[in-house]
Amino acid sequence: MDSAASPNLDVATPERVALSLPVAGIGYRCLAYLIDIVLLFLFWVVAYFTFTLLVSDVLGFFEGLSGFTRTLMVVGVFATQWLYWTVCEVVMGGQTPGKRLIGIRVVRVDGSPVGVLESAVRNLVRVVDFLPGLYATGCLSMLLTRQHRRLGDLLAGTLLVREERIDLDKYTAPAAEAPAVSAASSRMRLAPEDVELILAFLTRAPQLEPAARTRLGTKLVDRYGGLGEEERATVLASPQATESFLRTRVQAER
Amino acid sequence: MATPLPAFVARRRPDWDTLKDLLARQRAGTLRLEELRTLDVLYRKAAADLAHAQTFYAGTDVHRFLNQLCGQAYGAIYQPPRERWAATLAFFRRDFPRALRANGAFVAASTGLFVLGILLGALVVLLEPRGAELLVPEHLRDFIARKEMWTDGILSVAPPNAVASGIATNNLTVIIVTFASGILLGLGTVFTLINNGVHLGSVGALCVHEGMGPKLFDFIAAHGPVELSIIVIAGGAGLMVGQALIDPGELPRGQALVLRGREAVKLVLGCAPFLALIAVVEGFVSPGDFFSSWMKGVLGLALGALFWTYLLRAGRDELA
């Protein structure tokens, strides 16, 4: 719930609100990179077999083309080695296919989208970040900088931000069944943190161990319910009843 | 006290969903003008909601959701201009030569280092021919010992267009490494420049020593001037980056680096197409004896002169 552990990119927009976007750490970046190189690898497997077919074709039909395909091959190697990243980032709004799948995006340090120059810089410096092998320099730099930037990012003035999937339905989801206890009258109002706490519990409840589910549910009912002895017993009869009560409790905050 | 959280979400959610849809359509490029206006209005509303959430619901999922939504909309609205073709033209007509002239000192320094390397390599080999065993790779020494050019063999196994593209990508990789290693406090660039210089100087001197000078000249003449100029320019770009790291001036180091990096990469990107063109010359004209030596020499000088005239003159008369 609290993202204090991971650093944020703070942006002041011309509309005078402060955006604060979560920065993508080394794990996200590695995953995205792995996906990208797997894609490139698959591309090259296909290209390699097509190429060998063309060169060694039995009918001699493509023989005249082989010089041309060799040129294509050389240019293709260069493109996948150097151009792939920059072209993707410029065309796809700061993302490569791998980054899109993982849900991270390259932005400038002021939060605006990257242009050709920045993308070119950060991807040309890739060759230094890779030294002496397996991105050692890049990883070291990511671990040492506050916003997990590699040398290429430092030189280009860019960083990667994360896009989370946030479910807003939980705020408005209707209660499962009619609550056993409808409206206890004298109730304190719930602060947003309390709402968030209850909703977090409700989202996770189905995956919890039964014992933990009951224990946490009881605690929340005791804290926010303000119920009498009998009502409390009915509400705590089953986890379903408890959760249904808690959901109604949150819904009542409209 | 502010509205309770669920009520706030229920009330404002339709607007956020619409904004999300519009952003997705904007990315796909299927947005009409009036929808663009709606997007702008909705972004401003969402920004206001974000400010509200910051104050009253800090740290909740709604807050994070709005952060992300506004971040995406901000990215979509404040995009860099899209006229890529025009921008590319302007880059080569004006920006690239201008960036080069503004940073002439770095290119000069890089030329100095490169020439220093050439002199070192040549001197070592000329004064002590056995030094070649240290400086010149073995397969080249074998070729030279047989009085053959190592480049003659290339054409007999591969068609020239494949050779040319191979050379082009190889050279591009060299200039990229020369530039990028500038991030290592400039030391990488200095090393690459001197190393390449020593290599060139020692091979040249060994060829001259073995009486193959004319053959080497014959091979290098047509593409040498432009190719070496480009390596030196990339070296200048690398030195710019290194200088920003060592002596950032009045700016914080990070900012100086970003500023210099943007400027330096212009030199590298600007060189790329010329490197591809010169590789065509290197692939088709330089090897073999279809063209005589003096024709290659004249071609090389003419191309070099053209290239530097372009670099020194282009975009100068339009407002400085």
Interface residues (C-beta under 8 A of the other chain):
Chain A: M1 D2 S3 V11 T13 E15 R16 V17 A18 L19 S20 L21 P22 S66 G67 F68 R70 T71 M73 V74 V75 V77 F78 W82 G93 G94 R105 V107 V109 G111 S112 P113 G115 V116 L117 E118 A120 V121 L124 V125 R126 V127 V128 L151 G152 L154 L155 A156 G157 V161 E163 E164 I166 D167 L168 K170 Y171 T172 R189 L190 P192 E193 V195 E196 L199 V250 Q251 E253 R254
Chain B: M1 P4 L5 P6 A7 V9 A10 R13 W16 R27 Y43 R44 A47 A48 L50 A51 Q54 F56 Y57 G59 T60 D61 V62 R64 F65 N67 Q68 C70 G71 Q72 Y74 G75 Y78 Q79 P80 R84 A158 P159 N161 A162 A164 S165 G166 A168 T169 L172 T173 I176 V177 F179 A180 S181 I183 L184 G188 V241 G254 Q255 L257 V258 G261 R262 A264 V265 K266 V268 L269
